[in-house]
Amino acid sequence: MAHKAEEIQGYVDHNEWKNFFTTTRAVYRPPVKVNAPFLSAEGTTLLTEQLEILNHWAELFRSVLNQPSTISDAAIDRLHEI
């Protein structure tokens, strides 16, 4: 830890603020948890495994993005004329 303190002090002494903040964050900031658990679409199961979470997102986006169009074909055809 003394070595890190000297490294950080060196950045301050040389006005290397980007390196100072990057190193300080690496030392003092708690690690970020990448996969926070959340409930399944049904709201009954807590998803904790990365593959479960990725599959949940894939299914969610499939259901949102694969909706039938509510715009009539005639309206779409008129757009080409504009």
Secondary structure, DSSP 4 states (H G I P E B T S, - for coil): -HHHHHHHHHHHHTT-HHHHHHHHHHHHSPPPPS---EE-TTSSSEE-SHHHHHHHHHHHHHHHHSPPP-S-HHHHHHHHH-
